[in-house]
Amino acid sequence: MGISFIHCADLHLDSPMVGLKNLPTTIHNKLKESTFTAFKKVIDAAISKKVDFIIIAGDIYDGEDRSIKAQIRFRNEMLRLEEEQIEVYLIHGNHDHLNGSWVQIELPPNVHVFPSMVTVKKYLKNNLSANLYGFSYETRHIKERRIDEYERSDDAHFHIGILHGNLEGSTEHSAYAPFQVSDLLAKKMDYWALGHIHKRELLESVPPIVYPGNTQGRHKKETEVKGCYYVELSDGDASLEFIPTSEVIWKNVKIDASSVHTFDDLYKLCRKEMDAIGDRKYSYIISLEIEQLRLQDSFLASDLLEILQQEEIEADFFVWINSIKVQENIEWLKENLLRESAFYEELFAVTKDFELVNEAVAPLFQHSKAHRFLEELTAEEKQELAEEAEDLLLTMLVKRGGS
């Protein structure tokens, strides 16, 4: 005999999709609904699998204001679970912390919310019991180690830790409630249900220490299929099954254009890649990078982008090219400009200065309202901003030269 549950995290319900503009209405609506659709798939899986309970390891909502729309739709899914006698154990994370300002929407009695102190909640099933340990973020920024407050109580058959936090040394997300794998192992839990990192990762297999990732990607860094885990625990054993929940999948795609001689060749190559990606199961948002391209005729990437997008507007399962970057052309342009004048050498050096990036974004982080919704930029994000600024600068220089 054992127990079964769904482990999900980082739903970010009603989250805006980042880095998108000028979308057709049908695509915009599908993206706007995607976090809700993904969560519905989580609940569908829980009901289909007849699980004992669901664990949600933080960041149910995208913002501390918890929109009424998101709360009502979340409650509707909780009511579906209540009808099936499925319990829910949830914690709130840095995005939907307890100190936010929101209109309170009452949840059904099958939903158990952990307070700001590390607490134990007990699940009972016939002669089996499980202790679940966790806490909700009281404020957005929790930098201290909270793992030290977890203490196993031996009055249950199974012990499950729930933690929304960051593995020490990881730079992908803000370092909230940091921990080391050895800290978790020392607590002697049968399973660790983690949240906060949006990339699926198994930190340890015995016992399972699991980041399920988020349930729906929201920008170009959250690529590939997202989902949740179906978990079965029995004495001394655990089995995990990943369940996809993505409605829309983000992908970064590179294509080799070394065989291309004309613009029409390039168009056909891109179209072939799009057809290969489309599977009539998911919709896709693609960041396309074209490599090894050497065309004698000049063209604007924006023209190619417009043509490829136009063909996807009415598609039920779209493959939407969100951006096109022609890497070799950019490097070639840069090399020629550097030979042209020492001014350009100094200009491009500026884009490598992270301190200038910090200065550029400082007004946003100091803004009285905006700063509450922003997280510290990682070194990788600063580098990406600098590279995008350089690409934009090159594009402007080319347009100036052609005018």
N, C-alpha and C positions, 0 to 999 in steps of 0.2 A: 504493500500500500504506500501511496505517496501523495504529493500535491502537484498541481499544475497551475501555471500562471503566465500572463503576458507581461513582459518588461518593455516599456517604451519610455521615451524621454524627449524633451525639447520639441514639443508640438508647435510652439510659437503660433498659436491660432490667430488668424486675422493679420498675419505678418505681411508687410508690403514686400514685393519682389524688388530687389536692389539691382540697379544698373540697366533698367529697361525703359524705353521711351517710344512714343509714337506707335503703340501696339494697336492692331485692329481690335474692335470691340470683342469679337468672339474669343480671341486669344487672351486678351486682358481679363475677361470674365473667368476663363478657365484657370488662369494663374491666381486670380483673387480668391477663388474657391478652393484652391489646391490644398491648403493646410487643413481645411475642414474635411475635404474628401479623403485625404490621407488618414485622418483620425477616425473617420467612419470605417475605413478598412481595418483599422486596429480593432475596433469594437466588433465588426463583423467576424474577424478571426477569433476573438475571445468567445463569442457566442457559438460559432461553428465548432470550436475545439472543446466547448463546455468546460472552460477553465474554472478554477476555484476563485481566483481573484486576478486583478490587474494592478501592476505597480507603475506609477508615473513618476519618474525621477527628476522632476523639476521643469520649470519654464513651460508651463501649460499655455500661458498667454505671452504675447510678444512684448507687452509693455506693462508698466506698473499701474496704468489706469484701467487695465482689463476692460475692454469695450463691452458694453451690454450685449451687443450682438454675439460676441465670442462666448460670453458667459452663458447666455441662453442656449446656444447651440451645444456647448459643452454639457450643460445640464440635460439636454435632450438625450444625449448619448449615455449619460449616467442612468437616466430613467430606463433606457433599453436594457442596460445591465441589471438594474434592480428587478425588472420583470423576469430575468433569467436567474435571479438569486446569485449574482456574481458581485463580490465585494471589490472595492477600489481603495487602494492605499496610495496616497500622493503626498509629495512634498512640493513646496514652491521654491524656485531658484532665484538667481540674481535679476532676471527680467521681470518676474511677477511676484516680487518679495512682499512680505506681509505689511510693510509700512507704506505701501502705495496708496493712492487715492482712487477709489472706485465705488460704484453703486453695488451694494451687497445683494447677490442673488443666492437664494437658499438652495442647497444641494440635498438630494435625497439621503436617507439614513444609511445606505450602503456605501457611502463615500466617507472615508476616514482621512482627515487632513492632519498632518503632523505639525505641531507648534514650533516655536523658535528654539526651544530646548530639545536636546536629543531625548527622544521618548521611545518607549516600547509599546507596540500595539499587537494584540494577540488575535490570531485567526484560529477558529476551531472547526473541525470537520470530523464528525463522528468521534472516534477515539484518537484522532491525530490533531496536533496543534503546531502552529508556527508563530514564532516571535519575529516581528518586523521592527527594525530600529531605524530611526531617521529624524531629521529636523528640517524645518523650512527656513529660508533666509528671512531674517527680520528686516534687513536693509539690503540695498543693492550691492554694496561692496563689503564682502567678508574675506578679509585677507588672512585671518588667523587660522591655525589648524583646529578643526573641529573633530577630527577623527579620534583624538585622545579622549573625547567624552563618550565614545561608544563602549559599552560594557555588556558582554553577553550574559544573559540570565538563563540558567540551565533548566528552566521549567517548561521546555517545549521540545518536540521532536526535531523541528527544523528552525534554523536561524538565518534571517535574511537582512543584510545591511543595505540601506538606501542612502546614497550620498550624491549630491550635486556639487562636483568639485573638479579640481585640476591636478593631474599627476605632476609632481614636482619636477621641474626641468623642461616640461612641455611648453612650447611657445605659441601653440596654435590658438589658444584662447587665454583670456585674462586669468591670472593666478588666484582664483577664488577657492577658499576652503582646501588648501593644498594637502596632498598626502603622498606617501610612497607605497608601492605595492607591498613592501614588508610590513607596513602599518596595518594594512587590511588583512593580510595573512595572520598576523598576530591576534586578531580578534576572533578567530576560530568560527567564522560564519560558514554556512553551507552555500551561500551565493551572495555576491555583491552586485546590486543593481545601481549602476552609475548613470549620471547625466552630466550635461554641460558641454562635452566635446561632441561635435556634430558629425564626426567620422566614426563609423562602426569599427570597434576594436576589442579584441579579447586579450586583456592584460595577463590573465592567468587562467589555466583550464581546470586546475584542482586546488581549491574550489574555483568555480567560474567567477571571474572578476570582469564585468562586461560593460562596455559602452555600446549601446545599441545604435548610437547616432540619432540624428533627428528623423522625423517621419516623412518630411518633404523638404527637398533642397529649395533654397530661396535665392541663391545667387551663384555666380560662376565658380566660386570656391567650394560650393557644396555639390559636388558632382556625383554621378552614378546613382544607382538605385538606393533609395532609403527605405527604412522599415522598422520592425520591432522583432523581439524574440519570443517564441513560445518555449517555455521551460517546464520540464518535468523533474521533480526531485523525489528520490526514494532513498532509503538508507544507504549512505555511502556512495550514491551515484547521482549524476545529473546529465540530462540530455537537452540540447539546445537546437532549435530550428528557427532559422531566419525567415521572416515573412515580409515580402516586399509590400510597401504601402504607397510608394510614389505615384502621383498623378502626372507630374511633369518631371522629366529628368534633364539635368544640366550636364553638358559634356564640353570638354575642351578638345577640339579635333585639329590635328595637323595633317596636311596633305602635301605630297611631293609633286611639284609641278615642273620637274626638270624636263619632262617630255612635251611640255606645252609650247606651241609656237605662235598661236593666235589667241585673240580674246575669246573667240568661239570655242577653241579647245579648252580654255580655262573654265568657261561657263559649263561645258559638258562634263568636265572633271568634277566640278563642285556638285553638279546635279546628280552625278553617279554616286558620289559620297553620301549625299542626302538620302537618296533612295535606299542605299545600303543600311543606313541608320534606322530609317522608318520601319516599324514592325507592326503597326496597327494594334499595339497593346498599350504603348505609352506615347505621350507627346514629348518633344525634345526642344530645349533651348541650347543652341550651339554657338560657342565662340570658336571661330575658324581662323587658323593660322596657315598661310600658304608659304611653302618653302621652295627654294631652288627655282624661283620664277625668273625668267629672262625674256621679257617681251620687248621687241623693238618699238612697237606702238605703245604710247603712254595711255593709261586709263586711270580712272578714279575708283578706288575700292568701294566708294559709296554707290557708284553706278551698278556695280556687280551685286552689291548687297540689296539694292532696291529690286533688281530683277528677281533674285532668288527669294526674297520675302514675298513678292507679289504672288508667286505661285502657291504659297502656303496659306493664304488668308482664309480660304473656305474649307480647308482640310479639317476633318474630324480629329485625326491624329497628326498634328502638325510637326514638322521639323523646321523650326524657326531659327534662321541664322541671325544672331543678335549683333555680331560684330565680325569684321574681317581685318586681319592684320597680315600684310605682305612683308615678312621679316627681311628677306634679302634686299628688297627695294629700299627699305629703311636703312639697312647697314650701308648699302651702296651710296645712298644720298648723304649719309653722315660722313663717310670717307671722303667724298668729293668736296663737301663743305669744309672739312678740316684742312684739306689741301689749299682751299681757296683763300683762307684768312685765319690769322691767329685769334681773331675775335670769336670764331666758332668754337675753338678749343676751350676758351674761357667760358663760353656760353654753355657748352655741354658739361663742363666740370661742375657747374652750378647744380645740375640735375642729380649729381651723385652726393650732394651734401644733405645728409639727413636732418641736420640742424635747421636748414632752410625749410625742409618739409614740416618740421615741428612748428616753425614760425608761421608757415602758411595756414596750417590747420588750427592754430591756437585760438583764433576768435570763435570757432565753433565750440571748442571744449570749454571756453570761458563764458559762453552764452548762457544767460540765466535760465532758459528753458531747455535749450538743445542738449546741454551737457548731461542731463539726466538719462538721455537715451543713447549715449555714446560710450563705447569701451575704448580703452587704450589701444593705440595702433601697435601692432607687432612690427618687428624689423622687416619681415616679409611684406607686410602691407605698405610700409613706408617705401620700400624699394619698388613695389608695383606702382605706387603713386608717382614716383620719380620717373619711372620708365614710360608711363602713360603721358606724363607731362612732356617728356622728350619727344615722343611720337607726335603729339599734338603740335609741338614746336616745329618739328620737321615738316609736317603737313602745311603749316602756315607759311613756312619759308618757301616751300615748293609753289604754293599758290601765288606768293608774292613775286617769285621769279617768273611765273608764267603770265602775270598780268601786264 
